[in-house]
Amino acid sequence: MPNCDTAHSSCSELEVNSCFLDIWKNSCYHREIACISCSRLDIQMYSVCVRGGCLTHCIASGNIPAAFLLENSERSSYSSQETEQTMLTLSFKLDPSREGQPDRGMALGTGYTKAQPTYNKMWRDAQKDLDIQLQREREEFLQPEQDLVKVFGMLATSYIKYMQIFRTLETAHNQLLHQQKRALIRQVLDGVIGRILELKKEMVDLEKSEFHYIDNILEDLKLLPEDLEVPIPRYFIKEQLEVLQQREKILDQILLEAGLQAEEPVEAMTFEEAIKVIQVAERARQGRCRAAYMKRIYLAEKRAKQPKVEIKTGLSPDDAATRIQKVWRGCVQRKKTENLREEEMVFLGMSLPPQLKAMSILQMDAGQVNGLQGEIQERDDEIPIKNKLRETEGLSIKETLQDQIGQCFIECRHIVGRFPDYPPEEAGGSMAILSQNTPEQVAAELAAKMEKALEKKDQKGKKEKGGEKEKSQGKKDKKTKKKEKDEGWKMAPSNFLSIMEEGNTQYKAVWQNRGEGWDFLQDHDPELMKEEKREEVEKEIRVQVDALMRQKLENLKLAVDGEKSSKPKKGKKSDQKKTTTRKKVSELEEDLTPDRTIDSLYKELVEEGLLIKAKTVNLSDYVGEYSYLGTTLRQADKEPVPSLADVRQLIALYGILPLGSQIVHEKTPLVKALLLAGPAGVGKKMLVHAICTETGANLFNLSASSITGKYPGKSGLQMMLHMVLKVAKQLQPSVVWIGDTEKIFSKAADRETGPKRLEKMLPKFLKALRAPDRVLLVGTTNRPFDANLKPFCKVYQKIIVIPRPDYASRFVLWKHIILQNGGAITNLLNISCLANVSDGFTPGQLIRAVQAVLTKLRLLQMSRKPLRTDEFIGFLATQDPVYREEEEVFKAWYAKTPLGRARTRALAGNAKAGKGKGSKGKK
C-alpha cells in the first residue's frame, strides 16, 4: 500500500470532494482514502473508486457491499456489465471452493461482456442435453413404429431438442477463447447440424410437405415459436474473413476497370454553400479572438485592483524545493501504482499480459478477437513442442515400435509356420500388423484370404448361373420391402450420430472433470497439444521403422526359411487393359481451359456480367412472423398458407447450413438445386443475396437477361458453363442464380443465343456437381406455370412457393420498415389498421410505400408532425395487390409438382380413413 504522506500530502489541506477529484485524476494511487470514503459517501464517490481501480480492494475489505454495487451500477459512470465481471472474477478468487473452480480469465474484446466460466457452463449444459438426446434416440428410433402420428411427434420433438442444442453450442463456440475446446465444439456442431437436416428430410417424407406446424409440441415443451428459428453459425464468415475481404477488393477493382461499377460520387458544394461554411468558420474565429481579448482585459483589471501589500515577490528557495519534491514524488508514485494496478488486472484476468497486448489490439481492429489470440499462441507453441517430443521421446518410440513388430514376426511364425508378408505403405505399413488382432485372428485372416482366392477361381465357371440367381434375388428384395412396410416406419441410418457420439465421448474423457484453475489465459492446453503432436511424431518415426523392419524381415526369411522376398506379379494384359480403361467424362467435366488460370477465368466472368457482387443482406432482414393457425387448420384437413418465417427457415436449412460447412455438405442428403417461386415483390432476390452474405459465397448470374447474346452456339454455351463450374468449384462456396428461370423451360424458339439453350445443359451441369462441391443452383420465378413442368421439376429438387404475407407478418413488416427508414411510431400511427388495409400487398410494395412517404423533408418534420396512418394509404391505392385468383394459380401449379401430388394423395388417404372410421362407428 503506498504511503499517503508522500504520495498525497495535499489531501489534508483540501476539501473532501476536491480530494476525490485529485484521486480520480491521479489514477487513484492511494487506495485507503478511496476505500474508506466509498463506505460513507455517496454513489458518486463509488464511481470515482471504480474508475481508479479500487473496486476489487473495496469488495475484499468489505467496505462496499456487493448488493450496493449491483444496485447502483446503473446510476454510476461504470457499467453494470463491467461491475458484474469484476465481482464474478473476484468471487472466484476469494472463494476457490466454488463448483468446478471455473477459470479466472475474462473474455476480452468487443462483444465479450460475460466471463469465460459462463460459456463453459453453457457448453456443459449443451453436452448434457446432447447425451440425453442420443440416449433417447437409441431407445426410440431403433424399433419400427406403425403409428405415423406418434412417429411425427418423435421426429418433431427431436428436431426441437437438436435446435436448442445447436443454438447453445453455436453461442459457446463463438464466445470461448480456448482453441482446443472450440475445435471439439465445432466437431459436435457439424454433427448436430447434419442431424437436424436428416430429421427435416424424414419429416418431409412423412408429411409430404416442406412446411410443418408443431404448435402443440412447442406448448408441451413450454417453448416459443422463436425457439424454432434456425441460428446461422458465425464461423461460416469468420473462418474465411481475410479471403473474403481480399476477394471483394479484387472484384471491386475488376468492376471499376471494366466500367461496370462507378466510384462513389463525392458530393460537391455549391458556391453559396461554400461561402456559408467560410462565413461560419470566420465568425467563430472572430468570436474566439474576442473572448480571449476580453479575458486579458479582465485579468489586467483584476490585478490592478489588488492591494500592493498582498503581492508576493515569489517563493523562498526552501518552499520551491519542497514543491518540486512533492510533484516529483507524486509522479514517481503514480507510475509505480499504475504498474501495480496493471499487474493486478492481469492477475484477475481482466487485462492481457504486456507481451500479448499488442497482438490483442491488432486483433480487435480486425474484428477477430474471439479466437485468433489462442490460434496464434497455439501455432507458436506447436513447433517447439513437436521438436522437444522428437528429441526426448523419439528414441524410445522407435525402440518400442521395433520390439513390437519383431515380436509380431515371431508369434506369427510360431502359429502359421512362416513369417508374414510386410504390408505396403498404401495399406498402412506396420499399422496393419500392429492392429488389435491377436495372432490367432491374424492366422484366421490369412486363411480367409486363401479361401477367397479359391472362390474367385470357382466363380469363373458359374457366370451363366449367376443371372438366374439375380432374378431370384430381385424377387426376395421385393418381398423384404413389403415386409418392411408391414412392420411400419423405421428411421434411416444416420451419417452424423457417430460424429456426435465421438465428440460426446471425447468431451467426457477430456473436459468434463478437468480442473482448469491453473489455465490463466484460456487459450490452449499444452498437455493436450503434446498428445496430438506425439501421434504426429510417432507417424513420422513409423515410416523410418517400416523401412528398417522391411529389410530385417527379408533377411530373416532368407536366413531362417531360405525364401526371397516375393515381388508382386504382373497381371495379365487383359487385366491391364481393364485397369487403364477410363470412365466417360461429361462435357462440362472436361477441362476446356487447361492453359488458363482461375484468376483469368474469374476476371472474364466478371467482365461478362456472369459473376456479380452480392448485396450485403442478412437472413434476419427477411422479416416475417410465425403462422399460429397452422396446426388448427391441418387438424381440420385444410392446407395452411405458409408464413414468411417458414420460408426463412427453409432457406437456412436448404441453402445456408449445407453451403457453410464442408462436412455437413458431404454427408447430408444433397440438395443441388432450389427454386423460389412467388409473385413479384415477395423477396426472392433478397433471399438469394442473403444466402451469399451468410456463407460468403460467390454469386454467378445466369439469368435470361444476363446470358442473352453471349457465348453463342453449342460450343460457346459449353465453354460458358465450364468456366462457371470450374471457378465455382475452385472458389466454393458458390451460388449460381438463374432469374426468370421459367424462360429456359418455355416454348421459345431462339435456341442459339436465348435462355432456352440452357434447358438440355442444366441437368448435365447438376450431374457434374459432386458431394464435396459446395455449389448451389438457385432459380427464381414469378410465373412458374409458363414452364414445361416435367423438365422443370427434374432440375429443381426443392421447390419453395413464397406466398403473400399474412396479417402477423404484415404487422411486423410495417413496424420494421418504418423504423428502418428513420420513421417514428406514435399513437397517431395505427399499425394494426395498416396491416389490415395492406392485405394482398407484398413486402416490396410496403417498402416502396414507406420510402415514398418518408422523404428527407418529411423526416425533418417528424418531431413536430408525427406520422399518421392515412399518409401511407394514398400510395397503396396506386398499387395492384396480389389477388386471390393469382394465389390460387400458384397453389394449383404447386399441386402438380411431385411433392404436391404426394401431399394431395396423403390428404385423400387421410380423408378416406376418416370416413371409414365414421361409417364403422355408425354401424
N, C-alpha and C positions, 0 to 999 in steps of 0.2 A: 504494500500500500504506500503510495507516495506521501512525502511529508507536506502537511498543509502550510507550515510556516514558510518554507522555501518556494513552494510552487504557487501558493495563492495567499501571499502575505497581505494583500489589499482587501481580503474578504471582510475582515473585522471592521474596516472603515466605511464600507458601503452598505446600502440597504439590501434587504433580502432579495428583492426582485432583480436588482442590478447584479447581485452576486450570482444568481442563477443564469442571468444573461451572459455573464462572463464565463461561467462554467460551460454553457452551450457553445459559445464561440471558441473556447479553448479545448474543444473535444472532450470536455468532462473528465479531465485527468484526475480530479480529486473526488474519489468515489464516496468517501464518508459523508461529505456535505450533501451530495445529491441523494444518497440513500436515506439519511436521517430526515431530510427535508421532504422527500416524497411521502413519508409516512404521516406527515402532519400538515401538509399544504394541499392546495387544490390540484385538480386533474391537470391543470396547465403545467405544473411542475413535473408531473408524471411523464408528460410528453417530452419535456426537456431531458429528463433522466434517460428515457428510451433513446432519444437522439444521441445522447452522449455515450451509449453503450453500457450503461449501468444496470440494465433491466435484469440480467441474469444474477448479478450480485444482490439486487434488491429482493428478488424472489427467494434466493438461497438464504439470505439473512432473515427473512420473514417480515421485512419492513413493508412490502407490498403484497397484500393477499392476492391469490390467483383469480378469485371471483371479481375483485376490484378491477383487475387488468382487462378481463374479457368484457366486463360490464361497461367500461368506459372507453374501450379502444376505439369505438366508432366516433366519439367526440374528440379524440385526440388527433394529433397530426401524424400518428403512427398507425398503420392499417391493422385491422383485426386479424388479417391473414398472417402478417408478419408476427404479431403477438402470439398467435396460436403456434406458429412454427417454433418460436423461441421457447415457449412454455413446454411444447412437446419434446423438444430436444433436451431441455434442462431436466424434465421429469425422467427421461431415460437415464440421464447422467446421475441424478440424485437417487433414483430408485432402480438399481440394476436387477431387482428380483421380479421385474415385470415380465409378463408372459412372453416367452420366446426370445427375450433380450434383443429387441429389434436394433438394427444398425443406427448409428448416430448421424450418418451422413444425410444432408438435406439435398433435395433436388434443386439444382441451380439453373439459372437462366430463365428466359421468358416463358411463362405458362406453367412453371413448376411452383405451385403455391402449396403443395402438400408434401409431407415428408415421405421419404422412401419406405418407411415401415407401413404406411397406409397402402401403398401399392403392392408391397409384399403380402400383406393380409388379403388384399383383393385377389391376388394370384392364388393364394392358398384356398380361398373360398371357391374360386372357379375350378380348381383342381378337385376339390371335394365333390362339387356338383357333377363334374365330368365323370368321376369314379362311380358315383351313384347311377348316373345315366348309362354308363357302359354295362354295369351290372344288371340294370333293368332291361337293356336290350338283349343280353344273353338269355334272360328268363322269358321274355315275351315274344321276341321275333323269330326264335328258332322253331317254334311249333306252328304247324299250319292252322289257319283260322277260317271258318266258313262265314261268320257274321261280318259282312263288309262294313257295316256301321261301326262296329267295335274296332275293326282294323283302321278305319279312317281316324277314329278318336285316338288310337295309339300313335299313329303317324303324326297327327297334328300336335299332340302333347310333346312328343319327342322333338318335333320341329321347333316348338316354342322354347323348350328347355335348351336346345342347342343354340338358339338365337340369343338367349340370355348369357350363356357361357361365352359365345362369340363376342358379345359386346364387352363383357368384363375383361376377357383376355386381351382384346384389342387395346383397351384403355391401359391395362398394366404394361403391355408391350411398348406402348408409346411413351409412357412416363418413366419406366425403370431405366437406370443407367447401366446396370450390370450386364455386360455383353453376353456372358455365358447363360444368364437367365433369359435374356431376350432371344437367344438362339433356340433354347428349348421351347419358349412360349411360341415362337414363330413356327416351329415344327407342329405343335399341337394346334395352332391356329389354322394351318393349312388342312389338317385333318378334320377340324370342326367345319370349316367352310365346305370342304368336299362332301362331308356327311349331310350338311344342310341341302346341298344340291341333289344328292341322291334321294333324300326324303321328299324333296319337291317333285322329283320325277315319279316317284311311287304314288304320290298324292294325285298328280295329273293323270297317271294311268288308271287310277282307281275311280276318280270322279269324272274323267274325260272332259276336264275343264282346266284352264290356266288360272282361274280365279277361285279362291277358297274363302269361305266365310265361317269363322270359328269363334263367334261371339260367346257361345255357351261354354266353350273350353276356357276362354280368357276369363270369364266370370267365375268359373270354378277355381281357377288358379289365382284369382284376385289380382289380375293384371289389366293394364290399359291397352287400347289398340296401338299406342305409340311404342309399346314394348315389342311389337312385331316389325318395327322399322328396321330395315337391313343396314347395319353400320358399314361405312366404307373404310377399310383399313388405311391408315395414313402412311404406312410404309410403302404402299404402292408408288407414291411420288417421292418420298424422302430417300429411298434407296437408289434412285436414279436421278436425283435432283441436278447434279452437276452436268450429266449427259443431256438432260432436257434443256437446261439453260444454254448450253453450248449449241445444241441443235436449233434452238429458237433464234439465236443470233445469226447462225448460218442461213436459216430460212428468211429472216428479215433482210439480210444482205442480198440474197439472190432476188428477192421480190423487188428491192429498190433498184438493183442493176437492170432488171428486166422491165422496169417501169410499171409493174403490176401493183405496187404499193407506194403511195406518196408519203413523203416525210410529214411529220406532224407540223401543221402550219403554225407559225408564230404570229400571234395577234398583234398587228401593227397599230400604233396610236394615231389618232388624227392630230392635225396641227393644233386644234383648240384644246384637246385633252393634254397634249404635251405642255402647252403654255400653262394650263391649270395646275399640273403637277409641279412645274417650276415655281409658280407663284406660291403654292402651299409650302414648299420647302424653303423658299426665301423668307416668307413671313415668319416661319418657325425659327429660322436662324436669327432674324432680327429680334424676335421675342426673347430668345435665349441671351443674346448680347445685351439687350436692355435690362434683363433681370440681373445679369452679372454686374452691370454698371451700377444699378440701384443698390445691390448688396455692398459694393465697395463704398458707396456714399454712406450707407447706414453704419457700417463698421467704423468709418472715419469719424462720423458724428458721435458715435458711442465712446470711442477712445477720447475724443475731445472733452466730453462731459465728465470723465473720471477725474477725481482729485489727484493732484501731482504727488501727494504723500503716499498714496496706495500703490503707485507704480514702482515695481521692483526692478532692480538692475539685472538680476539673474540669480541662479543657484550658486551656492558655495561649492568648492571642489568636492568636499565630502558628500554633500547631498547629491551632486551629479554622479559621483561614483556609485553611491547606493542605488540610484535609479537605474543606472546601466547594469549593475549586478542583478537587480530584480528582473529586468527584462531578459537578460541572458539566461539566468537560472530558469525562468518560466519557459523560455524557448526550448532549452535542453530537456526540461522535464516533460514538456508536451510531446517531444519526439520519442522519448522513452515510453511514455504512456501509449502513444499510437502504436508502437511496436508490440507492447504487451497486449493491447486490445486486438491487434491482428492475429497474434498467436492464440489468443483465447477464442476468437471467431473460427480459426482453423481447427482448434481442438473440438469445438462444439459442432463442427461440420457445417457451419453457416458461411464459410468462405473457403476458397481454394488455396492450397499452398502456393508460395510465390513462383515455384518453377512451373506450375500449371496455369497460373493466372493469365499469362499472355495467350496461351492456347485457347482458354475459355473465351476470351474477348473475341478472337477471330471466329470461333465457332458461333458465338451469339450473333455476330454480324452476318454470318452465312445462314442463320436460322436453323442450325443443326446441333443445338446444344444437347439435345436429349440422348445422344449416343456416341457422337464422334469422339468425345473425350476418352471414353473407355476403349473405343476401337483403336485409336492411335496408341494409347498406352499399351493395349494388348499386343498390337503389332510390334511395338518396340521391344516388348519382353519375349516375344516368340523366339527370335533368333538366338539370343544368349541362352535361353532355357534349353533349346534344342542342341546347341553346341556343348553345353555343360553335360547334358544327358549322354551325348555321344562320347564325351571324354571319360565320364565317371562310370557309366553302365554299359558302354559298348562292348568291352571285352567279355564281361560276364554274360551278356545276351548272346554273344557269338559262341561262347563255350557251351552254354545251355542248349542252344539250337543244335550244335554238332552232336552233343551227347544224346539228345532226344532222337535225332534222325538215325544215328548209329544204333541205338537200342531198338528202334523200329526195324532196321535191317535184320538184326539178329533174331528178333521174335518172329518175323515173317518167314525167315529161312527155317526156323525151328518147327513152325506149323506146316508151311506149304512144302518145304523141301528145297526151295531155291530162293535166291534173292529177288526182290520185286523190281519192276522197271521204274526208273525215276520219272515222275510226271514232268512234262514240258512246262515252260513258263506260262503258256497260254492257259494251262489247266490249273495254275496256281502254285506249281513247284512243290516245295516241301509242305505248303499249307494243306495240300491234298493228302499227304502222308500223315501229317500230324493232326488229323481230324479227331473227333472224339470217339471214333470207332475202335473197338477192341481188335486184337489180332484175329480172333475167330470171325468177327464181322468182315475184316479185310479179306480173309480166306473165302468167306461166302460171296463177297462181291466179285472176286476173281472167278469163282465157279459160275456165277451168274453170267459173267461176260462170255465165258466159254459156251454156255448153253445158248446165248443169243447168237453167237457166231454159227452154231449148228442149225438154229432155227432159220436163219437167213438162207442157208443152202436149201433147206426143205421147202421154203416158200416159193422158190423159183418155179417148181413144177406144179404149183397149185393156183396159178393165176386165173384159170378158167373157172374153178370152183368158187373163187372169191366173189364173182359177180352175183351168183345166187345167194351167197351169204349176205351181201349188201342189201338185196331186196328184202330178205327176211329181217335184217336189222332195222330197215326203214319201217316195216310193219310194227316191230317191237317199240320203236320210238313213238309212233302214233298212239300205241296203247298206253305207254308211260305218260304221255301228255294228257290223255283222257283221265288217267288215274289221278294226276296232279290236280286237274280241275275238280274231280270229285272230292279230293281231300280238302281243298279250299286254298285260300291265299297264303303265300309264303314269301317272306322277304328275300329279295335278290341278294346275292353275295356283294359285300362292300369292299371297295379298294382303300378305304380310309380308316376302318376300325383298327387295323393293325398299326397304322401310324399313330392314332390316338393312344392305343394301349402301350405302345413303345414309349411315347412321351410321358404317359402317366407312370409307367414303371420306373423310368429314369428320374422323374420328379421324386417318387417315394424313396428311391435308393440314394439320391444325392442331396436333395434340397429340403425334404420335408422336416427332418430333425436336425438340420445343420445349424450350428451356432455361428452367428455372424457378428458377434460383438466386436471382434478384432478387425473386421473389414471396415476400415475407416472411410475410404473413398467410394466404395460400392461401384467399382468399375470392372474388375475381373478377379478371378480366384487363381493364384499361381499354381496351387496344388492340382486343380483340375486341368490346368494347361499342361502341367507336367505329364499327367496321364495321357492326354491326347498326343503330345509330342513323343511320348515313349512308344506309342504304336507306330508313329511315322519312322522313328529311328529303327525300330525292330524290322519294319518292312525294307528299309534300305540295307540293313545288315543281312537280312534273309536272302537278298539277291546274291550277295557275295558268298554266303554259306552254301547256297544251292550250287554255285559253280564248283566250289571245292568238293562238296559231298557227291556231286555227279561224277567227278573224276575219281573220287575214292571208291564209289560203287563199281565203276568199271574195273578198277584194279582188283577189288575183292572178287568180282565174278571171274576174272582171268586167273587169279591165284588159287581160289578155292574150287570153283566149278569148271575152270578151263573154258569159259564162254567169252566170246567177244560181244561188245555192245551191239545190240540189234538196231540197225538203221531202218527207218520207215521205208517200206517197199513202195515202189512207184506203181500207181494204179494203171489200169488198162487204158487204152486210147479212148474207148467208148466212155469210160468214167471221166477222163479229162475233158472230153467234149461236152459232157453233161455239166461239168462244173464251170466251163467257160461260157456256156450259153447265158446270155443276158436277157432279163425281162424287158418287155416292150415299155418304152418310156413315152408318156403322153406328150402332146405337142407343147404344152406350156412348161413341162418339167425339163425339156431340153434347154441347155444353156446356149441361147442365141447370141449372147453378148459376152463371149469369154475374154475378149481383149479390153473390155471396159470396166472401169472401177465403179463401186457403188456411189461414190461422190458424183461422178459424171452422170450416172443414171438419175440420181436424186435431183440434180440441177435441171436436167432435161424435163423431168416430170413437173417440176415447179414452174418452169418457163412455159410449158404447155397448158398449165392450169389444171393438171390432173392431181397434183398434191397441193393442198391448200392449208392455210393456217386456221386451226380450230379456235373458236371463241372460248374465252375463259368463263365457263358456266358450270356451276356445281349442281349435282343432282338434287340437293336440298332446295335449290332455287325453283325447282318444279313443284310448286305449291299445290297441295290438294288434301282433302280430308278423307278419313276412313268412311266406308259405307256401313252404316249402322243397321240397315234393314236387310242385309244380305241373307242372314240365317233365317229370318222370318219368312222372306219370300221363297227361299228354297224349300222350307218345310211346307209351304202352300203349293209346291210344284210349279213355281214361277221362276223364270231365269232373271236374276237381278242384273241391272246395268252396272258394270264395274266403275269404281271411282278413280280419280287421278292418283290417289295414294296407292291403289292396287297396281296401276300401271308403273308407278315409280319403283315399287318393289320388284316387279318382273324385270325391269331394265337393270336393276342392281344384280339380280340373280343370274340372268342370262347374258348380260353384256359386260358388267364391270368386274365381278368377282372372278370369272374364269380368265379374263384378259390380264388381271393384275398379278396372278400367281402362276408360275410355270408348273408347279406340281399339281395344283388344282386343275389346270387346263389339260394336262396329260391324262389324268385319271378319272375325271368326271365324264358323264355322258356328254359327248361332244356336240356342241351347237355351232355349226359353221355359218349359218345364215339366219337373219332375223328380219321380219317385216313389220313395219309400223304403219298401220292403215288408220285413216280417220279423216274427218272434214278439215278443211284449211283453217289454220289458226289454233289447233289443239296442242301444238308444241312438239311436233315430230322432229324437226331440225334441231330444236333446242336439246332434245334427248340425245341426238347423235353427238352434238358438241359436248354434252355432259359426260358421255362415255369416254371421249378423248381426254377431257380435262381430268377426270378422276383417275385414269390409268396412265396418263402421259403418252397416249397412242398417237401415231401419225394418222392424218386424215386424207385419204385418197378419194377424189371426186370423179366418179364415172357416170354422172347424171347425163341425161339426154342432151341438155344444153351445153355440157362441157366436152363431150366427145364428138359432137356433130361436126363433120368436115375434117377431122383429124385422123391420121393414120388410115387412109382409105385402103380398101381391098382386104382380102383374107390374110395376106402376109402382114399387112400393116396392123390389122386387129390382133393378130397373134403376137406381133412384136410389142404392141402396147400392153396387152395383158401379161406377157412375160416380164416386161420391165416392172410393172406394178407388183407382180407376185414376188419377183426377186428382191426388190427394195423392201417390200412389206415384211418378208421373212427375215431379211437381214437386220432391219431396224424395228423389230417387233417390240411391243405390241402395236398393231396397226388395225385401223378400221377402214374398210372400203365401202363408201357410201354411194348409193345409186338413188338419186332423187327422181320422182315421176317414173318409178320403175315399171308401171303398167304399160308404158310406151314400148318397152322391149318385147313384151308378150302380146302386143296388139296385132291387128291385121294390116299393118302398114306395108307399103310396097318398097320403100327405099331400104335395101339391104346392103348397099355399098358404103354409104357414109352415115346413115342414120342409126338410131339406137337399136333398131330391130336386129342388126347383125350380131348383137350380143346374146341372142336367145339360145343358140346352139353352143356357144362358148362358155356360158356361165356354169353349166354342170361340169365341164372339164376343169374350169377354174376351181370349183369346190373340191373336185376329186384330187387335185394336186395339193390340197391342204392336208397335212398330217396332224396327229395329236400334239407334237411339240411345237407346231406353228401357231403362235398366238395372233391369229388374223381372223377378223370377224367381218362378214359381209352384212351390211345393214341397208335395207331398202325402205323408202318412204313413198307413200302414195295417198292421194285423196280421191282417187277413182279406181279402186281395185277391180270393180265389176266390169271394166273395159278390157281386161286382160283375159287370155285363154286360161281357164282355171287349172287344167292338168299340168302343163309345164310350169305354171306359176307356183303351185304348191309343191312341185318336185324340187324347185330350187330353194324355197324358203321353208325350213323345217319348223320354225316357230313363227306364228302369226299373232300379233297383238293389235286388236282393234281398240283405238283410243276414242272414247265417247265424248260428248259434250259434258261439261262439269255439272254435277248436281248442286242442290241448294247449299249443302255444307261446304263444298269446295268453293262455290262462288262467294260465300260469306268470307271465307279465309282469304280468297284471292283479292277481293276488293280492299280489305284492310292492308294486305301485304303490298299491293301495287301503289296505293295512295301514300303509304309511309315511305316506300322505296323512292318515290318521285318527289319527296320533300313536303308532302302534304301533312296536315294535322287533323286528327279525328276528334270532333267535339260532339256535343249533344244535338247540334243542328244537323249533323250528318247521320242519317239513319241507314246503317249498313244493311240491316235486315231488309229494308224496303228495296235497296239497290239489288240485293241478291234475288229477291222475288221478281223484280221488274226485268232483270237480265237473264231470265230463263231462256235457254236456247242459244245464248251467245257464247263464243269460245274465249279462252284466255287471251288470245291475240287481240280480239276486238275490245276486251276490257282494258288491256294495256293501252291501245290507241285512244280509247275514250279518256282515260286518265291523263295521258300526255297531251291531248287536245285541250283539256281544261286547265291543267297546271302549267301554264306558260310562265315565263320569267316575271312578267308583270303581275300575274295572279299570285305568285309566290311572295312577291314583295308586299302584296295587300293582305296576306294571310293573318297578320297579327290583329288588324282592325276589322277585317271582313272574313270571318271563318267560312269554311266550305259548307255548302248546302246540298241537299240531295238532288234538287231539280237541275243543278248545273250539269250533271252527267247524263240526264235523261235526253237532252237535246241531241247529243252526238249519237247515242244508241238508236234514236229514231231514224237516223240516216243509214243504219247498217241493216243487212239482211241476216237474221239468225239461222241456225240450223233447224230446219223444220222437221216435224215428226216423220214425214214421208221419206226424207233423206236418211234419217236414222234407221228407219225400217229397211231401206235398201241395203245399208251396211249389215244389218242383222241377217237379212235373207242371204246375202253373199257369204257371210261367215258360216252360215248353216250348211253351205255346200262344200266347205273345206273338210279335209279328213277328220280333224278333231271335232268340228262342228257336227258332222254326220254321226260320229260316235256319241257325242253328247245327246243328240236327238234320239238315237236308239236307246240310250240309257234311260232317258226320261220316259220314253214309251214303255220300256220294260217295267219301270217302277209303277207307271200308271196301271198296267195290266195286273201287276202283282197286287196293287191296292184294290182293284176291282174284284179280283179272285177272292181275296180275304173277306171283302164285304159281302159277296154272294154266299160264301160259306157261313158267315155269321147269320144271314137272314134265314137260311135253311135250318 
